[in-house]
């Protein structure tokens, strides 16, 4: 969708939403945006969709694959949990339109009639980039005032003030921080403030930050979330990180949260919890890049380019027979990213696999995993069961997490705070 045309939000009100099979699942009732500090355009988080049961649910923008010809196309299964607006969120149709704001240059008051959204180039993020406004005072007698379309930064009266207090402003200020840096900040907040900021973060952002926090902070934050929200955040985490966090909780709490998670996500986490912590099975992620033998180099590179992949997971792909979700069909071998760059796009990956590299078994102990990565100069390693199915991949960052002292995150935080 990169390079998609600008869309005015009034044109989206009530349009049908379709799943990948072409079945209508609901209609757009509003859009959800997050305001930012100063004059930066708001980030569009997702859509409020009214499904056929008249329940209103949240559809994240990263699940939207098309906005065209009076319809919205979504990928995957919708989360049917009822939409609940969070403190940092604004409903675009319900709260931003018909607002009285000021033009920055002249200070003149104008009325917001519409705003436009546009996808950022080469990214899946969307922003509100322009406002369509009418000059003149509010009221029926001046409804024919001059109208104009201006950049978001050309109007004031929407965005958060720099000196405004509350989690809303804090979250907006931290928006560009890397997850590890934001985790550093959260670690040093009071428990009350930490809970307020965590509650204001969206699920994906909070999941990324939790993965960077010490275990005690993770457990504390998760415990202060409503259980349904906690389950959403666990779904957004990498399965191995979600399993590590759940392993810190009492079994009754684990089971309750797993039951609230989507069955596919819960199944991956349950599988990881069944392995000993300091083994390849306990360390691995269940979501490596898996390709079928008839895939091409072009297919492989398209998967490697996915924005959400960590560098370690993007470094190589694993070729397996169907099914291509872990645990897969027969594991055939590994292809490193550099090899993919050396061959024509139409080349079948089955002709490039390195089948000589021995995979790890899920019960391989941590020292042996470390030696394997060092011996073969790898940043990730395949984990295969006795039947020859790929279970997942162990990445070097997960190995480092377990090799460093247990308090390494706290030590880093203290040094960065006082250094």
C-alpha positions in Angstrom: 0.0 0.0 0.0 3.1 2.3 -0.1 2.3 5.4 -2.1 -1.4 5.0 -1.5 -3.5 8.2 -2.3 -4.7 10.6 0.3 -8.1 9.6 1.7 -10.5 12.0 3.5 -12.0 10.3 6.6 -15.5 11.4 5.8 -15.4 9.0 2.8 -14.7 6.1 5.1 -17.7 6.5 7.4 -19.9 3.4 7.0 -17.9 1.7 4.3 -17.9 -2.1 4.4 -15.0 -4.1 5.7 -14.2 -7.4 4.0 -12.0 -10.3 5.1 -9.4 -11.9 2.7 -12.0 -14.3 1.3 -14.3 -11.4 0.3 -16.9 -11.8 3.0 -18.2 -8.7 4.7 -17.4 -8.6 8.4 -18.7 -5.2 9.3 -18.6 -1.4 8.6 -16.3 1.4 9.6 -17.8 3.6 12.3 -14.8 5.7 13.3 -11.0 6.0 13.2 -8.7 5.9 16.2 -5.7 8.3 16.3 -3.1 9.2 18.8 -2.2 12.9 19.2 1.5 13.9 19.5 3.4 16.7 21.2 3.6 20.0 19.3 2.5 20.1 15.6 3.5 16.5 14.6 0.7 14.8 12.6 -1.3 12.3 14.7 -0.6 8.6 14.1 -3.6 6.6 12.9 -3.8 3.5 15.1 -6.8 1.7 13.6 -10.5 1.6 12.8 -13.6 1.1 14.9 -15.6 -1.5 13.1 -19.2 -2.4 13.8 -19.5 -6.1 13.1 -22.7 -7.9 12.2 -23.7 -8.4 15.8 -23.5 -4.6 16.2 -20.6 -4.9 18.6 -17.9 -2.3 17.9 -14.3 -3.8 17.7 -10.9 -2.3 17.1 -9.1 -3.1 13.8 -5.4 -2.1 13.9 -4.1 -0.4 10.8 -1.4 -3.1 10.4 -4.2 -5.5 9.7 -5.6 -3.3 6.9 -4.3 -4.4 3.5 -6.5 -2.2 1.3 -8.5 1.0 1.4 -10.0 1.5 -2.0 -13.3 1.8 -4.0 -15.4 2.4 -1.0 -14.3 -0.6 0.9 -11.7 -1.8 3.5 -9.9 -5.1 3.1 -8.5 -6.7 6.3 -6.0 -9.6 6.8 -6.5 -12.4 9.2 -9.0 -13.0 11.9 -10.6 -10.1 13.7 -10.3 -9.8 17.5 -14.0 -9.6 18.5 -13.3 -8.0 21.9 -15.3 -4.9 22.4 -13.5 -1.6 21.6 -12.6 0.5 24.6 -11.0 3.9 24.0 -7.8 4.6 25.9 -6.7 7.9 27.4 -4.2 8.8 24.6 -6.7 7.9 21.8 -9.0 10.3 19.9 -11.9 9.2 17.8 -11.4 11.1 14.5 -15.0 11.4 13.4 -16.4 11.7 16.9 -13.9 14.1 18.4 -11.8 15.9 15.8 -14.4 16.9 13.2 -16.4 20.1 13.8 -13.8 21.3 16.3 -12.9 25.0 16.4 -9.1 25.4 15.9 -6.8 28.3 14.9 -4.7 28.9 11.8 -1.1 29.2 13.1 -0.1 32.0 10.8 -3.0 34.3 11.4 -4.6 33.1 14.6 -8.0 33.0 12.8 -10.5 30.6 14.1 -11.7 27.9 11.7 -14.0 24.8 11.8 -12.6 21.4 10.9 -14.9 19.8 8.3 -12.7 16.9 7.4 -9.2 15.5 7.8 -7.2 13.3 5.4 -5.0 10.2 6.1 -2.1 8.9 4.2 0.2 5.9 4.5 3.9 6.8 5.0 6.2 5.7 2.2 7.8 2.3 2.7 6.1 1.7 6.0 2.8 0.4 7.3 2.2 3.4 9.5 -0.6 5.9 8.7 -0.8 9.6 9.7 -3.4 12.3 9.6 -1.6 14.7 7.3 -4.1 17.5 6.3 -7.2 19.3 7.6 -10.1 20.6 5.5 -11.4 23.7 7.3 -13.9 26.5 6.9 -13.2 30.1 7.9 -15.6 32.2 9.9 -17.4 31.9 13.2 -19.3 28.9 14.1 -23.1 29.0 13.5 -25.6 28.7 10.8 -25.2 32.3 9.4 -21.6 31.7 8.4 -21.8 28.3 6.9 -20.7 29.5 3.5 -17.3 30.8 4.6 -14.2 30.2 2.6 -12.9 26.6 2.8 -9.3 25.4 2.4 -7.1 22.4 2.9 -4.0 23.0 5.1 -1.2 20.9 6.5 -1.8 19.5 10.0 1.0 21.7 11.3 -0.8 24.8 10.0 -3.5 24.6 12.6 -3.4 24.5 16.4 -5.8 23.4 19.0 -5.5 19.7 18.5 -2.1 18.6 19.7 -0.8 18.1 23.2 1.1 20.9 24.9 4.7 20.3 25.8 4.0 21.3 29.4 0.8 19.2 29.8 0.9 16.7 32.6 -0.5 13.2 32.6 0.4 9.9 30.9 -1.0 11.2 27.6 1.7 13.8 27.2 4.4 11.5 28.6 3.5 8.7 26.1 3.5 11.2 23.2 7.0 12.5 24.3 8.4 9.0 24.4 6.9 7.9 21.1 10.1 7.9 19.1 12.2 6.2 21.7 13.4 2.7 21.1 11.7 0.1 23.2 14.8 -0.5 25.3 15.1 3.2 26.0 11.5 3.5 26.9 11.9 0.5 29.2 14.7 2.3 30.9 12.5 5.3 31.6 9.6 3.1 32.9 12.0 1.2 35.2 12.8 4.5 37.0 9.2 5.7 37.4 7.1 5.1 40.5 4.9 2.0 40.4 1.8 4.3 40.1 3.3 6.3 37.2 4.6 3.2 35.5 1.1 1.7 35.6 -0.4 4.9 34.2 2.0 5.0 31.3 1.6 1.2 30.6 -2.1 1.7 30.5 -1.8 4.5 27.9 0.5 2.6 25.5 -1.0 0.6 22.7 -0.7 -3.2 22.8 2.1 -3.5 20.3 4.2 -0.8 21.9 3.6 -2.1 25.4 4.6 -5.6 24.2 7.9 -4.3 22.8 8.7 -2.5 26.0 7.8 -5.4 28.3 10.3 -7.6 26.4 13.0 -5.1 27.4 12.1 -4.8 31.1 13.4 -6.9 34.1 11.2 -9.8 35.1 9.9 -8.0 38.3 8.7 -5.0 36.3 7.1 -7.2 33.7 5.1 -9.1 36.3 4.1 -5.9 38.1 2.9 -4.2 35.0 1.0 -7.2 33.7 -0.6 -7.7 37.0 -2.1 -4.2 37.0 -3.7 -4.6 33.6 -7.2 -5.9 33.1 -7.0 -9.6 32.3 -8.4 -9.2 28.8 -5.9 -6.4 28.0 -3.1 -8.5 29.5 -4.0 -11.3 27.1 -3.9 -8.9 24.2 -0.5 -7.7 25.2 0.8 -11.3 25.5 -0.5 -12.0 22.0 1.5 -9.0 20.7 4.7 -10.2 22.3 7.1 -12.7 20.7 5.9 -16.2 21.8 9.2 -16.9 23.6 9.1 -13.6 25.5 5.4 -14.2 26.4 6.3 -17.7 27.6 9.2 -16.3 29.7 6.8 -13.8 31.3 4.1 -16.3 32.0 6.6 -18.7 33.5 7.1 -16.1 36.3 3.4 -16.3 37.2 1.5 -18.8 39.4 0.1 -21.7 37.3 -3.5 -20.6 37.9 -2.8 -17.1 36.6 -0.9 -18.6 33.6 -3.8 -20.8 32.7 -6.4 -18.0 33.0 -4.4 -15.7 30.7 -3.7 -18.5 28.2 -7.4 -19.2 28.0 -8.1 -15.6 27.2 -5.5 -15.5 24.4 -6.3 -16.5 20.8 -6.0 -20.3 20.5 -3.2 -20.2 17.9 -1.1 -17.8 20.0 -1.8 -19.7 23.2 -0.8 -23.0 21.5 2.6 -21.6 20.6 3.2 -20.3 24.2 2.0 -23.6 25.8 4.4 -25.5 23.6 7.3 -23.3 24.7 6.3 -23.6 28.4 6.6 -27.4 28.1 10.4 -27.2 27.6 13.0 -26.6 30.2 14.0 -23.0 30.4 17.7 -23.3 29.6 17.3 -25.5 26.5 17.0 -24.8 22.8 13.2 -25.5 23.1 12.9 -23.1 26.0 14.9 -20.4 24.2 13.5 -20.6 20.7 10.9 -18.5 19.0 8.1 -20.4 17.1 7.9 -17.8 14.4 11.0 -18.1 12.1 10.7 -17.5 8.3 9.5 -20.8 6.8 9.3 -21.4 3.1 8.1 -24.3 1.0 10.6 -25.9 -1.5 8.8 -24.4 -4.5 9.2 -20.9 -3.2 11.5 -18.6 -5.1 14.4 -16.3 -4.0 12.0 -13.4 -4.6 9.5 -14.9 -2.2 12.2 -15.4 0.4 13.5 -11.8 0.1 9.9 -10.5 0.4 9.6 -12.3 3.7 13.0 -11.1 4.9 12.0 -7.5 4.2 9.0 -7.6 6.7 9.4 -4.7 9.1 8.4 -6.6 12.2 11.2 -9.2 12.0 14.3 -8.8 14.2 17.6 -8.7 12.4 18.5 -12.2 13.8 15.3 -13.8 12.5 15.7 -12.0 9.1 19.2 -13.4 8.7 18.1 -16.7 7.3 15.1 -18.7 6.1 14.2 -22.3 6.8 12.9 -24.6 4.0 10.3 -27.2 5.0 7.6 -29.3 3.5 4.0 -28.3 4.3 2.6 -27.4 6.7 4.7 -24.3 6.9 3.6 -23.2 10.4 5.7 -24.6 13.2 5.8 -27.5 13.9 6.3 -27.9 10.2 6.5 -30.8 7.8 9.9 -32.3 7.1 12.8 -29.7 7.6 15.0 -29.6 4.5 17.6 -27.0 5.4 18.6 -23.4 5.9 19.5 -20.5 3.6 21.4 -17.5 4.8 20.3 -14.0 3.7 23.6 -13.4 1.9 23.1 -16.5 -0.3 19.7 -15.2 -1.3 21.3 -12.0 -2.6 23.6 -13.9 -4.9 21.0 -15.8 -6.9 18.4 -14.7 -9.5 14.9 -13.9 -8.1 13.3 -16.8 -10.0 15.6 -19.4 -8.4 13.8 -22.0 -6.3 14.9 -22.1 -2.7 15.0 -25.9 -2.8 18.2 -25.6 -4.9 20.0 -23.4 -2.4 19.4 -25.1 1.0 22.3 -25.9 3.2 21.4 -29.4 4.3 24.8 -30.1 5.9 24.3 -27.8 8.9 23.0 -30.0 11.7 19.9 -28.6 13.5 19.5 -28.5 17.2 17.2 -30.7 19.2 14.8 -29.0 21.6 16.5 -30.5 24.7 20.0 -29.1 23.7 21.3 -27.3 26.8 22.3 -23.6 26.7 26.1 -24.1 26.7 25.8 -26.4 23.6 23.5 -23.9 21.9 26.1 -21.1 22.5 28.9 -23.3 21.2 26.9 -24.1 18.1 26.3 -20.5 17.2 29.9 -19.7 17.8 31.2 -22.7 15.8 29.1 -22.0 12.7 29.2 -18.2 12.9 25.4 -18.1 13.1 23.0 -15.5 14.6 20.1 -18.1 14.6 19.8 -21.8 14.6 17.0 -24.2 13.6 15.4 -26.4 16.3 14.1 -29.7 14.9 12.3 -32.6 16.7 12.9 -36.3 16.4 10.4 -36.6 13.6 12.3 -34.0 11.5 9.8 -31.1 11.9 11.0 -27.6 12.5 9.9 -26.4 15.9 11.4 -22.9 15.8 14.7 -21.1 15.9 17.0 -19.9 18.6 18.4 -16.4 18.1 21.6 -15.0 19.5 19.8 -12.2 21.4 17.8 -14.8 23.3 21.0 -16.7 24.1 22.7 -13.5 25.4 19.7 -12.8 27.6 20.3 -16.1 29.4 24.1 -15.8 29.5 24.3 -12.4 31.1 23.8 -12.0 34.8 20.1 -12.1 35.9 20.3 -8.4 36.9 22.0 -7.2 33.7 19.0 -5.0 32.8 18.9 -3.3 36.1 22.7 -2.7 35.9 22.4 -1.2 32.4 19.5 1.0 33.6 21.4 2.3 36.6 24.6 3.1 34.5 22.6 4.8 31.8 20.7 6.8 34.4 23.7 8.1 36.3 26.5 7.9 33.7 
